[in-house]
Amino acid sequence: MRISTSWAQQSAVNSILEQQSRLQQTQMQLSTGKKMLTPSDDPAAAARIIDLNQSIKQTEQYQGNIDTARQRLSLQGGVLQNAVDVLHRIKELGVQGLNDTNSQSDRINIAVEMESLNEHLVSLANTKNANGEYLFSGFKSATQPFGKNTAGSGYAYAGDLKQRTVQIGENRQISDGDLGVSVFGTPTNSLPAAGSNANIFEAIDRFATDLRGDRPNSASLDDISSALDKMLTVEAANGVRLNALDNQEGLNADFVLNTKTVLSTTEDLDYAEAISKFNLQTVSLQAAQQAFTQVKKLSLFNYL
């Protein structure tokens, strides 16, 4: 079999070009720090990298949701604690007002303080967060939840009955607040009789009205005590949700860390191995180039 000089030279050139391509590939890997430069390098690994990145982004969004929910629940917790303190004081005033040693003037003074505290309680129920959203209006966060009727006695609730929830994990949601009617009771738009367990604002107004008329009813004190117990229950549940956020945040952080470790193993370059490979490819290319140079010198005419 006879091999032409041109074919031998072209074969040598092709070998050098292939060596250069491999060396350039390794050089690009070293400069980017990635094993794969294009998805075609390893389609299966490329698909896995996309899934891992998506999981990390999704979990980081859950972490953002946790921060938002924590802000709302922390603010609500402060409001509830303030409201509980107010109700404790109103309950003290109620016990004092029921004492038969009080004159009508004394009871009117007690009613004045009780009404003032009730106004403060209503303002707490209408608290806004930093974004200007009402805490206790449900999905109607732009609407003030509670207000006093202009046509008569009693209060009205303008929020809705849908409790807001946020996703804090792949399979976990949590409410980021409570409805106003769940915390302060449902208004009847009137001044109900004592002992009806009505909305707390209406119950306090009922008690104050009876004190002004010098005919306080112990049933009103029962209404206030019931409202206080309900608010303490809501406050405890609020703390439970804050603890749940902390626990889920830790789980999410662990998941992100583990996923990033897997991602790094899948896509990050082993620099020690790559540098060794680069050095070997450099030597191979230099050897191929030197061999080609020597072969080019071999010609029959050099010996004639």
C-alpha positions in Angstrom: 0.0 0.0 0.0 1.4 3.4 -1.0 0.7 6.4 1.3 1.0 9.8 -0.3 3.1 12.6 1.3 0.1 15.0 1.2 -2.1 12.5 3.1 0.4 11.9 5.8 0.9 15.7 6.3 -2.9 16.3 6.4 -3.3 13.5 8.9 -0.6 15.0 11.1 -2.3 18.5 10.8 -5.7 17.0 11.8 -4.1 15.3 14.8 -2.5 18.7 15.9 -5.9 20.5 15.4 -7.6 17.8 17.6 -5.0 18.2 20.3 -5.5 22.0 20.2 -9.3 21.6 20.5 -8.9 19.4 23.5 -6.4 21.8 25.1 -8.7 24.8 24.4 -11.7 22.9 26.0 -9.7 22.2 29.2 -8.5 25.9 29.2 -12.1 27.1 29.0 -13.1 24.7 31.8 -10.3 26.2 34.0 -11.3 29.7 33.2 -15.0 29.1 34.0 -14.6 26.6 36.8 -17.3 24.4 35.3 -17.1 20.8 34.0 -19.6 21.5 31.2 -19.3 24.4 28.8 -22.5 23.4 26.8 -25.4 21.1 27.6 -24.2 18.8 24.9 -21.1 17.9 26.9 -23.3 15.9 29.3 -27.1 16.2 28.6 -28.1 14.2 31.7 -26.0 16.3 34.1 -27.2 19.5 32.4 -30.8 18.6 33.0 -30.0 17.7 36.7 -28.3 21.1 37.1 -31.4 22.9 35.9 -33.6 20.9 38.4 -31.2 21.6 41.3 -31.0 25.4 40.5 -34.8 25.5 40.3 -35.1 23.8 43.7 -32.7 26.2 45.2 -34.6 29.3 43.8 -37.9 27.9 45.0 -36.7 27.2 48.5 -35.1 30.7 48.6 -38.6 32.1 47.8 -40.0 30.1 50.7 -37.4 31.7 52.9 -38.6 35.1 51.6 -42.2 34.2 52.4 -41.1 33.2 55.9 -39.5 36.6 56.5 -42.7 38.3 55.3 -44.9 36.1 57.5 -42.6 36.6 60.5 -42.9 40.4 60.2 -46.7 40.2 60.1 -47.0 37.7 62.9 -44.4 39.6 65.1 -46.4 42.8 64.6 -49.6 41.0 65.3 -48.1 39.5 68.5 -47.2 43.0 69.7 -50.7 44.2 69.0 -52.3 41.3 70.8 -50.0 41.8 73.8 -51.1 45.4 74.0 -54.7 44.5 73.6 -54.4 41.9 76.4 -52.9 44.6 78.6 -55.8 46.9 77.8 -58.4 44.2 78.5 -56.8 43.4 81.8 -57.1 47.0 82.8 -60.7 47.1 81.6 -61.5 44.0 83.6 -60.0 45.7 86.7 -62.2 48.7 86.1 -65.2 46.4 85.7 -64.6 44.7 89.0 -64.2 48.1 90.6 -67.3 49.4 89.0 -69.4 46.5 90.3 -68.5 47.4 93.9 -71.6 48.7 95.7 -69.5 51.3 97.6 -69.2 53.3 94.4 -71.4 56.3 93.8 -72.9 57.1 90.4 -70.2 59.8 89.9 -67.5 57.2 90.7 -69.0 54.8 88.1 -69.2 57.6 85.5 -65.5 58.2 86.0 -64.8 54.5 85.6 -67.0 54.5 82.4 -65.0 57.4 81.0 -61.7 55.5 81.4 -63.3 52.3 80.1 -64.5 54.1 76.9 -61.1 55.7 76.4 -59.5 52.3 76.6 -62.0 50.9 74.2 -61.1 53.5 71.7 -57.5 52.5 72.0 -58.5 48.8 71.6 -60.4 49.7 68.4 -57.3 51.5 67.1 -55.2 48.4 67.8 -57.7 46.3 65.8 -57.2 48.7 62.9 -53.4 48.5 63.0 -51.5 48.7 59.7 -48.2 47.1 58.8 -45.2 48.9 57.2 -46.8 48.4 53.8 -50.0 50.1 54.8 -52.0 46.9 55.0 -54.5 46.3 57.8 -53.6 43.3 59.9 -57.0 42.0 60.7 -58.9 42.5 57.4 -58.1 39.2 55.8 -57.7 39.5 52.0 -59.3 43.0 52.1 -56.1 44.4 53.6 -56.7 47.8 52.1 -60.0 48.2 54.0 -60.2 49.2 57.7 -61.7 46.3 59.5 -63.6 47.9 62.4 -65.5 51.1 62.7 -68.3 52.5 64.9 -71.7 52.8 63.3 -72.6 56.3 62.4 -76.4 55.6 62.4 -76.4 54.3 66.0 -74.7 52.2 68.6 -72.5 49.2 67.8 -69.7 48.4 65.5 -69.3 47.0 62.0 -66.6 44.7 60.4 -65.6 45.6 56.9 -62.9 42.9 56.3 -63.6 39.5 54.8 -63.6 36.0 56.2 -60.8 34.6 54.2 -57.6 34.0 56.2 -54.4 34.7 54.3 -51.8 31.9 54.0 -48.3 31.8 52.6 -46.2 28.9 51.3 -43.2 28.3 53.5 -42.2 24.8 52.3 -42.9 22.5 49.4 -45.8 20.9 51.3 -46.4 23.4 54.0 -48.5 26.6 54.3 -49.1 28.9 57.3 -51.5 31.7 58.0 -49.7 35.0 58.4 -52.4 36.6 60.6 -55.9 36.3 62.1 -59.2 37.7 61.1 -60.5 40.5 63.1 -63.7 38.7 64.0 -61.6 35.8 65.3 -59.7 38.1 67.6 -62.3 40.7 68.7 -65.5 39.0 68.0 -68.2 39.5 65.3 -70.0 42.9 65.7 -73.8 42.9 65.9 -74.1 46.5 64.7 -76.0 47.3 67.9 -75.5 47.5 71.7 -76.4 43.9 72.8 -77.5 43.0 76.2 -74.9 42.1 78.8 -74.0 38.4 78.8 -74.5 37.9 75.1 -70.7 37.3 74.4 -70.8 39.9 71.7 -68.0 41.7 70.0 -65.6 43.0 72.7 -66.0 46.7 71.6 -69.8 46.4 72.0 -69.5 44.5 75.3 -67.3 47.3 76.7 -69.6 50.0 75.5 -72.5 48.1 77.0 -70.7 47.9 80.4 -69.8 51.6 80.2 -73.4 52.6 79.4 -74.7 50.6 82.3 -72.1 52.2 84.6 -73.2 55.6 83.5 -76.7 54.7 84.4 -75.5 53.4 87.8 -76.8 49.9 87.0 -73.7 47.8 86.1 -74.3 44.1 85.2 -71.9 41.4 86.2 -72.7 39.6 83.0 -70.8 42.3 81.1 -67.7 41.4 83.1 -68.2 37.8 82.0 -68.3 39.0 78.4 -65.0 40.8 78.9 -63.4 37.8 80.6 -64.5 35.6 77.7 -63.0 38.0 75.2 -59.8 38.2 77.2 -59.6 34.3 77.2 -60.2 34.2 73.5 -57.5 36.8 72.8 -55.0 34.9 75.0 -55.7 31.8 72.9 -55.1 33.7 69.7 -51.9 35.2 71.2 -50.6 31.7 72.1 -51.4 30.4 68.6 -49.6 33.4 67.1 -46.5 32.3 69.1 -46.8 28.7 67.9 -46.8 29.9 64.3 -43.7 32.0 64.9 -42.0 28.9 66.2 -43.1 27.0 63.2 -41.6 29.6 60.9 -38.3 29.3 62.8 -38.3 25.5 62.4 -39.2 25.6 58.7 -36.6 28.2 58.1 -33.9 25.9 59.5 -35.2 23.0 57.4 -35.2 25.1 54.3 -31.6 26.4 55.0 -30.4 22.8 55.4 -32.1 21.8 52.1 -30.5 24.7 50.2 -27.1 23.8 51.7 -27.4 20.1 50.7 -28.7 21.0 47.3 -25.9 23.4 46.6 -23.4 20.7 47.7 -24.9 18.3 45.1 -24.9 21.0 42.5 -21.3 21.8 43.2 -20.4 18.1 42.8 -22.3 18.0 39.5 -21.1 21.1 37.8 -18.0 22.4 39.5 -14.5 21.6 38.1 -11.9 19.6 40.0 -9.1 22.0 39.5 -6.3 19.6 40.5 -7.5 17.1 38.0 -8.1 19.7 35.3 -4.6 21.3 35.7 -2.9 17.9 35.5 -5.0 17.2 32.3 -4.1 20.6 30.9 -0.3 20.0 31.4 -0.5 16.5 29.8 -2.4 17.9 26.8 0.1 20.8 26.5 3.0 18.2 26.4 1.1 16.1 23.8 0.4 19.1 21.6 4.0 20.2 21.7 5.2 16.6 20.9 2.8 16.4 18.0 4.0 19.8 16.6 7.7 18.8 16.9 7.0 15.5 15.3 5.3 17.2 12.4 8.2 19.6 12.0 10.6 16.7 11.7 8.5 14.7 9.3 8.2 17.7 7.0 12.0 17.7 6.7 12.0 14.1 5.4 12.1 14.2 1.6 13.8 12.1 -1.0 15.2 15.3 -2.6 17.2 16.0 0.5 19.4 12.9 -0.4 19.8 13.4 -4.1 
